[in-house]
Amino acid sequence: MKKNKRIFAMVLLLCILLPITLLFAGCNKAIGLGSYTFNGIIISVPGNDKHVCLTVVNWHDDDTGIEVKTEEYGAIFCSEGTYILFHDKCPICGKTRGD
């Protein structure tokens, strides 16, 4: 009888903890593991050496890319593979962005 109660308690505990774990695993900003503060974005054209370095006001991650509000051009959408976010200094042109 005690063995059955232990098994039931373990199954119940797993039924509670598994959805909570999956909920937090799917969130990209809530747990506080990183600051996710980026001041700049490099936008490039695949297959081309040209790029543009812009100042980020804020951004939102999406499944297929990111939505970015920039000081220079307002709101834009960048698909995956066409951008690099950076915090302070652009890794390509060396321009710095303030906080």
Rosetta blueprint (number, residue, H / E / L):
1 M L
2 K H
3 K H
4 N H
5 K H
6 R H
7 I H
8 F H
9 A H
10 M H
11 V H
12 L H
13 L H
14 L H
15 C H
16 I H
17 L H
18 L H
19 P H
20 I H
21 T H
22 L H
23 L H
24 F H
25 A H
26 G L
27 C L
28 N L
29 K L
30 A L
31 I L
32 G L
33 L L
34 G L
35 S L
36 Y L
37 T L
38 F L
39 N L
40 G E
41 I E
42 I E
43 I E
44 S E
45 V L
46 P L
47 G L
48 N L
49 D L
50 K L
51 H E
52 V E
53 C E
54 L E
55 T E
56 V E
57 V E
58 N E
59 W E
60 H E
61 D E
62 D L
63 D L
64 T L
65 G E
66 I E
67 E E
68 V E
69 K E
70 T E
71 E L
72 E L
73 Y L
74 G E
75 A E
76 I E
77 F E
78 C E
79 S E
80 E L
81 G L
82 T L
83 Y E
84 I E
85 L E
86 F E
87 H L
88 D L
89 K E
90 C L
91 P L
92 I L
93 C L
94 G L
95 K L
96 T E
97 R L
98 G L
99 D L
